[in-house]
């Protein structure tokens, strides 16, 4: 396996990814790499456990980024978490594994409060069993976060997000997907003047209030897929407020999205490069053709847009394919010039 390699570069290796290596027994050798700065052990259920994490915290004092997503691990003992908290003093980016059991999961997050307080990046996937109270307690400590990614956290409430808004104004990336209790009320109270990436897909109670997060004019990437209350007015507000900074808009499965929204994107989002409106039944050829006025646009997903004629979709794809080819040719020419 990779164990001899890890032993051979134990004092020089700074970045290591074993993502997806299901049976990596050599994870036991990771703590030997004492110079590690970034470590990815995501989706390694056969190798990743709290014993390994504790050893890594003890032996890798320079560690700044640790990714454990995709692993289901029992809630750690207090001794293990204390070791992580006290030894991993430079840790600033942490992507958590899932912990089994409702009570255990909430207790687990509460025990992580101290660590969250000094992180800049925090990620939890499939946190459906965590309680609203637990999230409120943890996010009350998240004053230094610049990136927060929470997916499948169905008990995440407006109260927790409002608490985050009172302690943090530094977020540049925010993901709260599948948060079915989240409403516009808390989003309007978030202070995020530096927000560049926003993902709220499958937040079924989120509507026009999300446009308030685009007021800073720096929002570059937004995903509002399958948010049934998001309508044409919401997207028009986002386009107007974001302007040329908007680069990617994922607006799939929005039953209320209309042509007026695409017309507004064509007028204001002049830097848009990628747009996905898959499964938006009210869109017609009029709105679809309008976005071709965005000269930077090279990708458009129109699948299952039943109101858009097939011939229009084919013409649009032909134009965008030509743009992509022209862009690739230009890049090759530029590369030849500078070589």
C-alpha positions as CSV (number, residue, x, y, z in Angstrom):
1,X,0.0,0.0,0.0
2,X,1.0,3.6,0.6
3,X,2.4,3.0,4.0
4,X,6.1,2.8,2.8
5,X,5.6,6.0,0.9
6,X,4.2,7.8,4.0
7,X,7.1,6.6,6.1
8,X,9.6,7.7,3.4
9,X,8.4,11.3,3.3
10,X,7.2,11.5,6.9
11,X,9.1,14.7,7.7
12,X,8.5,16.6,4.4
13,X,4.9,15.8,3.4
14,X,2.5,18.8,4.0
15,X,-0.6,17.8,1.9
16,X,-2.1,14.4,1.9
17,X,-5.4,13.1,0.5
18,X,-6.6,9.5,1.0
19,X,-10.2,10.3,0.0
20,X,-12.3,7.3,-1.0
21,X,-9.7,4.7,0.1
22,X,-12.2,2.4,1.8
23,X,-9.8,-0.1,3.1
24,X,-6.7,2.0,3.9
25,X,-5.1,0.4,6.8
26,X,-2.1,2.7,6.2
27,X,-4.1,5.5,7.8
28,X,-2.3,4.4,11.0
29,X,0.9,5.7,9.4
30,X,-0.6,9.2,8.8
31,X,0.5,10.5,12.3
32,X,4.1,9.8,11.3
33,X,3.8,12.7,8.8
34,X,4.5,15.3,11.4
35,X,4.7,18.2,8.9
36,X,1.1,17.7,7.6
37,X,-0.8,21.0,7.0
38,X,-3.8,19.6,5.1
39,X,-5.3,16.1,5.4
40,X,-8.3,14.6,3.6
41,X,-9.6,11.3,5.1
42,X,-13.1,11.7,3.6
43,X,-15.0,8.5,2.7
44,X,-12.6,6.2,4.4
45,X,-14.9,4.1,6.6
46,X,-12.5,1.2,6.8
47,X,-9.7,3.4,8.1
48,X,-11.0,6.5,9.8
49,X,-11.8,6.3,13.5
50,X,-11.3,8.6,16.6
51,X,-8.1,6.7,17.6
52,X,-6.5,7.8,14.3
53,X,-7.8,11.3,14.7
54,X,-6.4,11.5,18.3
55,X,-3.0,10.3,17.1
56,X,-3.0,12.8,14.3
57,X,-3.8,15.7,16.7
58,X,-0.9,14.6,18.9
59,X,1.7,14.1,16.3
60,X,0.8,16.8,13.6
61,X,1.1,20.2,15.4
62,X,1.1,22.1,12.1
63,X,-2.3,20.7,10.9
64,X,-4.6,23.4,9.6
65,X,-7.2,21.5,7.5
66,X,-8.8,18.2,8.4
67,X,-11.6,16.6,6.3
68,X,-13.5,13.6,7.8
69,X,-16.7,13.9,5.8
70,X,-18.4,10.7,4.5
71,X,-17.5,8.7,7.6
72,X,-19.9,7.5,10.2
73,X,-18.2,7.4,13.6
74,X,-19.4,6.9,17.1
75,X,-19.4,9.9,19.4
76,X,-15.9,10.3,20.7
77,X,-14.9,10.1,24.4
78,X,-14.2,13.4,26.2
79,X,-10.6,12.5,26.4
80,X,-10.3,12.2,22.6
81,X,-11.9,15.6,22.0
82,X,-9.8,17.2,24.7
83,X,-6.7,16.0,22.8
84,X,-8.0,17.4,19.5
85,X,-8.8,20.7,21.1
86,X,-5.5,21.1,23.0
87,X,-3.1,19.7,20.5
88,X,-4.5,20.8,17.1
89,X,-3.9,24.4,17.9
90,X,-3.5,25.6,14.3
91,X,-6.6,23.8,13.0
92,X,-8.8,26.3,11.1
93,X,-10.7,24.2,8.6
94,X,-12.7,21.1,9.9
95,X,-15.2,19.0,8.0
96,X,-16.9,16.7,10.5
97,X,-17.9,13.1,10.2
98,X,-21.4,12.0,11.1
99,X,-21.9,10.8,14.7
100,X,-24.5,8.0,15.4
101,X,-27.5,8.6,17.6
102,X,-29.7,11.6,18.3
103,X,-28.5,12.4,21.8
104,X,-24.9,11.5,21.1
105,X,-24.9,13.7,18.0
106,X,-26.1,16.7,19.8
107,X,-23.7,16.1,22.7
108,X,-21.0,15.7,20.2
109,X,-21.6,19.1,18.6
110,X,-21.8,20.8,22.0
111,X,-18.5,19.4,22.9
112,X,-17.1,20.9,19.7
113,X,-18.1,24.4,20.6
114,X,-14.7,25.4,21.7
115,X,-13.1,24.2,18.5
116,X,-15.8,25.9,16.3
117,X,-14.9,29.2,18.0
118,X,-11.5,29.2,16.4
119,X,-12.3,27.7,13.0
120,X,-12.6,29.6,9.7
121,X,-14.2,26.7,7.8
122,X,-16.7,24.3,9.3
123,X,-18.6,21.6,7.4
124,X,-21.2,19.0,8.5
125,X,-23.0,16.7,6.1
126,X,-26.1,14.6,6.8
127,X,-26.7,16.3,10.2
128,X,-30.4,15.4,10.2
129,X,-30.5,14.2,13.8
130,X,-28.9,17.2,15.4
131,X,-31.4,19.3,17.4
132,X,-32.2,23.0,16.9
133,X,-30.9,23.8,20.4
134,X,-27.6,22.1,19.6
135,X,-27.2,24.2,16.4
136,X,-28.0,27.4,18.2
137,X,-25.4,26.7,20.9
138,X,-22.7,25.8,18.3
139,X,-23.3,28.7,15.9
140,X,-23.2,31.1,18.8
141,X,-19.5,30.5,18.9
142,X,-18.9,30.8,15.2
143,X,-17.6,34.4,15.2
144,X,-14.5,33.6,13.1
145,X,-16.0,31.5,10.3
146,X,-15.6,32.6,6.7
147,X,-17.0,29.4,5.3
148,X,-20.0,27.4,6.7
149,X,-21.3,24.3,4.9
150,X,-24.3,22.5,6.5
151,X,-26.2,20.0,4.4
152,X,-29.1,17.7,5.4
153,X,-29.4,19.6,8.8
154,X,-33.2,19.5,8.9
155,X,-33.6,20.8,12.4
156,X,-31.6,23.9,11.7
157,X,-33.9,26.7,12.7
158,X,-34.3,30.5,12.2
159,X,-33.1,31.0,15.7
160,X,-29.8,29.3,15.1
161,X,-29.2,31.3,11.9
162,X,-30.2,34.6,13.6
163,X,-27.7,33.8,16.4
164,X,-25.0,33.3,13.7
165,X,-26.0,36.7,12.3
166,X,-25.4,38.4,15.6
167,X,-21.8,37.1,16.1
168,X,-20.5,36.8,12.5
169,X,-20.2,39.3,9.6
170,X,-17.2,37.6,7.8
171,X,-18.8,34.8,5.8
172,X,-17.7,34.5,2.2
173,X,-19.3,31.1,1.6
174,X,-22.6,29.8,3.1
175,X,-24.3,26.4,2.4
176,X,-27.5,25.5,4.2
177,X,-29.0,22.9,1.9
178,X,-32.0,20.8,2.9
179,X,-32.8,23.0,5.8
180,X,-36.5,22.6,5.7
181,X,-37.3,24.8,8.8
182,X,-35.3,27.8,7.5
183,X,-37.4,30.8,6.4
184,X,-36.8,34.3,5.0
185,X,-36.9,35.9,8.4
186,X,-33.5,34.7,9.5
187,X,-31.9,35.3,6.1
188,X,-32.9,38.9,6.3
189,X,-31.0,39.2,9.6
190,X,-27.8,37.7,8.4
191,X,-24.9,40.2,8.1
192,X,-22.8,38.9,5.2
193,X,-21.3,41.8,3.3
194,X,-18.5,39.6,1.9
195,X,-20.7,36.7,0.8
196,X,-19.6,35.3,-2.6
197,X,-21.1,31.8,-2.5
198,X,-24.6,31.0,-1.4
199,X,-26.3,27.5,-1.6
200,X,-29.8,27.0,-0.3
201,X,-31.1,24.2,-2.4
202,X,-34.1,22.2,-1.1
203,X,-34.9,24.9,1.5
204,X,-38.6,24.7,0.9
205,X,-39.6,27.7,3.0
206,X,-37.1,30.1,1.6
207,X,-38.4,32.8,-0.8
208,X,-37.8,36.4,-1.7
209,X,-35.9,37.1,1.5
210,X,-32.8,35.4,0.1
211,X,-32.3,38.4,-2.2
212,X,-31.2,40.5,0.8
213,X,-28.0,38.5,0.9
214,X,-27.1,39.8,-2.6
215,X,-27.1,43.5,-1.5
216,X,-23.3,43.7,-1.1
217,X,-22.8,43.4,-4.9
218,X,-20.0,40.7,-4.5
219,X,-22.2,37.5,-4.8
220,X,-20.6,35.3,-7.5
221,X,-22.3,31.8,-7.1
222,X,-25.8,31.0,-6.0
223,X,-27.8,27.8,-5.9
224,X,-31.5,28.0,-5.2
225,X,-32.6,24.7,-6.8
226,X,-35.8,23.2,-5.6
227,X,-36.9,26.1,-3.5
228,X,-40.5,26.3,-4.6
229,X,-41.1,29.8,-3.1
230,X,-38.4,31.4,-5.1
231,X,-40.0,33.2,-8.0
232,X,-39.2,35.5,-10.8
233,X,-39.2,38.6,-8.6
234,X,-36.6,37.0,-6.3
235,X,-34.2,36.3,-9.1
236,X,-34.7,39.8,-10.6
237,X,-33.7,41.3,-7.3
238,X,-30.6,39.0,-7.1
239,X,-29.6,39.9,-10.6
240,X,-30.0,43.7,-10.0
241,X,-28.1,43.6,-6.7
242,X,-25.3,41.3,-7.7
243,X,-24.8,42.8,-11.1
244,X,-21.6,41.8,-13.1
245,X,-20.2,39.9,-10.0
246,X,-22.6,36.9,-10.5
247,X,-20.8,34.1,-12.3
248,X,-22.9,31.0,-11.6
249,X,-26.7,30.7,-11.0
250,X,-28.2,27.3,-10.4
251,X,-32.0,27.7,-10.5
252,X,-33.3,24.2,-11.2
253,X,-36.8,23.0,-10.3
254,X,-38.4,26.4,-9.7
255,X,-42.0,26.2,-10.7
256,X,-42.5,30.0,-10.3
257,X,-39.5,31.1,-12.4
258,X,-40.5,33.2,-15.4
259,X,-39.0,34.8,-18.5
260,X,-38.8,38.1,-16.7
261,X,-36.2,36.7,-14.4
262,X,-34.0,35.6,-17.4
263,X,-34.5,39.0,-19.0
264,X,-33.2,40.6,-15.8
265,X,-30.2,38.3,-15.7
266,X,-29.4,39.3,-19.3
267,X,-29.6,43.0,-18.5
268,X,-27.7,43.0,-15.1
269,X,-25.7,39.8,-14.7
270,X,-23.3,40.6,-17.5
271,X,-20.5,38.5,-16.1
272,X,-22.6,35.3,-15.8
273,X,-20.8,32.2,-17.1
274,X,-23.0,29.2,-16.1
275,X,-26.8,29.1,-15.8
276,X,-28.9,26.1,-15.0
277,X,-32.7,26.3,-15.2
278,X,-33.5,22.6,-15.5
279,X,-37.1,21.7,-14.9
280,X,-38.5,25.3,-14.8
281,X,-41.9,24.8,-16.6
282,X,-42.8,28.5,-17.1
283,X,-39.7,29.5,-19.2
284,X,-40.3,30.0,-22.9
285,X,-38.1,30.6,-25.9
286,X,-38.3,34.4,-25.3
287,X,-36.5,34.2,-22.0
288,X,-34.0,31.6,-23.1
289,X,-32.9,33.6,-26.1
290,X,-32.4,36.7,-24.1
291,X,-29.6,35.2,-22.0
292,X,-27.5,34.8,-25.1
293,X,-26.9,38.6,-24.8
294,X,-24.6,37.7,-21.9
295,X,-21.4,37.4,-23.9
296,X,-19.6,35.6,-21.0
297,X,-22.2,32.8,-20.9
298,X,-20.8,29.5,-22.0
299,X,-23.0,26.9,-20.3
300,X,-26.8,26.7,-20.1
301,X,-28.8,23.7,-18.8
302,X,-32.4,23.7,-20.3
303,X,-33.4,20.1,-19.8
304,X,-37.0,19.5,-18.9
305,X,-38.0,23.1,-19.6
306,X,-41.3,22.0,-21.3
307,X,-42.2,25.6,-22.3
308,X,-39.1,26.1,-24.4
309,X,-39.4,24.8,-28.0
310,X,-36.8,22.2,-28.8
311,X,-35.6,24.1,-31.8
312,X,-34.7,27.1,-29.6
313,X,-32.9,24.9,-27.1
314,X,-30.8,23.4,-30.0
315,X,-30.0,26.8,-31.4
316,X,-28.9,28.1,-28.0
317,X,-26.7,25.0,-27.4
318,X,-25.1,25.4,-30.8
319,X,-24.2,29.0,-30.0
320,X,-22.8,28.1,-26.6
321,X,-20.8,25.2,-28.0
322,X,-19.2,27.6,-30.5
323,X,-18.3,30.0,-27.6
324,X,-16.7,27.2,-25.6
325,X,-14.7,26.1,-28.6
326,X,-13.6,29.7,-29.3
327,X,-12.6,30.2,-25.7
328,X,-10.6,27.0,-25.7
329,X,-8.8,28.0,-28.9
330,X,-8.0,31.4,-27.5
331,X,-6.6,29.8,-24.3
332,X,-4.3,27.5,-26.5
333,X,-3.1,30.5,-28.5
334,X,-2.3,32.5,-25.3
335,X,-0.5,29.5,-23.9
336,X,1.6,29.3,-27.0
337,X,2.5,33.0,-26.8
338,X,3.8,32.8,-23.3
339,X,5.7,29.5,-23.6
